[in-house]
């Protein structure tokens, strides 16, 4: 009985992980934000072409140049 529950739990975790990966890929393909608009902490910030990320990079560059 415990083995069945353990295997079912592992299957549910596997499905949830797969769904998360598929959602991330879909959002990237559709050009939608992965990190709820928090650009600097985002894993794809350097390659992101969304307007908010472009604006954030521009502001960061101006701050760096002003120093």
Order of alpha helices (4+ residues) and beta strands (2+ residues): alpha-alpha
